[in-house]
Amino acid sequence: MVAATCYAWLLENRMIRGNKKDGARNDNNFEFVVPVMNMRRGKMWKQQQAAWLFHHAGLDATSLLFSNEVDLETLMMEKQLSLLVVGEDILKTNGEVGSSCTVLTDNYCEDAYDLLQNPILKKLMLAGILLDTQNLSTSPKLSMTRDAEAVQLLSVGSTPNYRNTLYDQLMQDQRDDKFVDVLLRTYGKPPSERAYDKKQKDTNDVRTKKVSPVPGKPTPPPVPAKSNVDTSRGKKQNFFAKLFGFGSK
């Protein structure tokens, strides 16, 4: 999730830079890059480590897109979508590094080093490497020299013990009320409560069906619910600005 989010931001900004350099910028061109998490939004309750990282880094996770929020099949059938899977199509570790975020850092550290200076991006990528390698574990199966080099690069300007402090925070069990409120606002109810609500709804539906309407009184048609879809989500000019907390929200 971290690698996908950071890759999309870096690639989008590299594309914008390339278009400006070549004079090919076209405001009517709606081609852009966005990360899509391969799960439902509510499943983030089971990925609290990642959820806490997004919150701690200052990422506006309400702007993230999840698989149940995008009609990927239709977009692909209409040839309006090109899909890249992290770890399969891009950012493959190939047993040479312990983290996809290391590959991403390597890819951008030379020709687009300034893009890596975004503080939110740096924290996300550093955390991604630390989690994947268990804080640069001495085990060769988990961490390699390139991972350590990427961590050093992303730690420039930080305090000497910042890496260990960040990793310790990531490994803590986050159960305080404030973080639970963040989870509720960002990802909705936990799956257990959703299942209970659905069970109660199904039970009420069965009871309703058993009750016959009063003769002579027409049953009023249901009032259609107002759409809660955020029409601004996914717009090229605002997506990453809101996600990374800069520019117009």
FENBEL-V694144 format. One record per residue. RES is the residue in one letter. PSI is psi as a letter, one per 30 degrees, with the letter a starting at -180 (NA if undefined). Layout:
res->RES psi->PSI
res->RES psi->PSI
//
This chain:
res->M psi->e
res->V psi->e
res->A psi->e
res->A psi->e
res->T psi->e
res->C psi->e
res->Y psi->e
res->A psi->e
res->W psi->e
res->L psi->e
res->L psi->e
res->E psi->e
res->N psi->e
res->R psi->e
res->M psi->e
res->I psi->e
res->R psi->e
res->G psi->e
res->N psi->e
res->K psi->e
res->K psi->e
res->D psi->f
res->G psi->g
res->A psi->g
res->R psi->k
res->N psi->j
res->D psi->f
res->N psi->g
res->N psi->j
res->F psi->g
res->E psi->k
res->F psi->l
res->V psi->k
res->V psi->k
res->P psi->k
res->V psi->k
res->M psi->k
res->N psi->h
res->M psi->l
res->R psi->l
res->R psi->e
res->G psi->f
res->K psi->f
res->M psi->f
res->W psi->f
res->K psi->f
res->Q psi->h
res->Q psi->f
res->Q psi->e
res->A psi->e
res->A psi->e
res->W psi->e
res->L psi->e
res->F psi->e
res->H psi->e
res->H psi->e
res->A psi->f
res->G psi->g
res->L psi->k
res->D psi->i
res->A psi->f
res->T psi->f
res->S psi->f
res->L psi->k
res->L psi->k
res->F psi->l
res->S psi->f
res->N psi->g
res->E psi->f
res->V psi->k
res->D psi->i
res->L psi->e
res->E psi->e
res->T psi->e
res->L psi->e
res->M psi->e
res->M psi->e
res->E psi->g
res->K psi->h
res->Q psi->g
res->L psi->k
res->S psi->j
res->L psi->k
res->L psi->k
res->V psi->k
res->V psi->k
res->G psi->f
res->E psi->e
res->D psi->e
res->I psi->l
res->L psi->h
res->K psi->k
res->T psi->e
res->N psi->g
res->G psi->g
res->E psi->f
res->V psi->l
res->G psi->f
res->S psi->k
res->S psi->f
res->C psi->f
res->T psi->e
res->V psi->e
res->L psi->e
res->T psi->e
res->D psi->e
res->N psi->f
res->Y psi->f
res->C psi->f
res->E psi->d
res->D psi->f
res->A psi->h
res->Y psi->e
res->D psi->f
res->L psi->f
res->L psi->f
res->Q psi->f
res->N psi->k
res->P psi->e
res->I psi->e
res->L psi->e
res->K psi->e
res->K psi->e
res->L psi->e
res->M psi->e
res->L psi->e
res->A psi->e
res->G psi->e
res->I psi->e
res->L psi->e
res->L psi->e
res->D psi->e
res->T psi->g
res->Q psi->h
res->N psi->h
res->L psi->h
res->S psi->k
res->T psi->f
res->S psi->k
res->P psi->f
res->K psi->f
res->L psi->e
res->S psi->k
res->M psi->l
res->T psi->e
res->R psi->e
res->D psi->e
res->A psi->e
res->E psi->e
res->A psi->e
res->V psi->e
res->Q psi->e
res->L psi->e
res->L psi->f
res->S psi->f
res->V psi->k
res->G psi->f
res->S psi->l
res->T psi->l
res->P psi->e
res->N psi->g
res->Y psi->e
res->R psi->e
res->N psi->e
res->T psi->e
res->L psi->e
res->Y psi->e
res->D psi->e
res->Q psi->e
res->L psi->e
res->M psi->f
res->Q psi->k
res->D psi->j
res->Q psi->j
res->R psi->g
res->D psi->l
res->D psi->e
res->K psi->e
res->F psi->e
res->V psi->e
res->D psi->e
res->V psi->e
res->L psi->e
res->L psi->e
res->R psi->e
res->T psi->e
res->Y psi->g
res->G psi->a
res->K psi->l
res->P psi->l
res->P psi->e
res->S psi->e
res->E psi->e
res->R psi->e
res->A psi->e
res->Y psi->e
res->D psi->e
res->K psi->e
res->K psi->e
res->Q psi->e
res->K psi->e
res->D psi->e
res->T psi->e
res->N psi->e
res->D psi->e
res->V psi->e
res->R psi->e
res->T psi->e
res->K psi->f
res->K psi->f
res->V psi->k
res->S psi->k
res->P psi->l
res->V psi->k
res->P psi->k
res->G psi->f
res->K psi->j
res->P psi->k
res->T psi->k
res->P psi->k
res->P psi->k
res->P psi->k
res->V psi->k
res->P psi->k
res->A psi->k
res->K psi->k
res->S psi->k
res->N psi->g
res->V psi->k
res->D psi->j
res->T psi->f
res->S psi->f
res->R psi->k
res->G psi->f
res->K psi->k
res->K psi->e
res->Q psi->f
res->N psi->f
res->F psi->d
res->F psi->f
res->A psi->e
res->K psi->e
res->L psi->e
res->F psi->g
res->G psi->h
res->F psi->l
res->G psi->a
res->S psi->k
res->K psi->NA
//
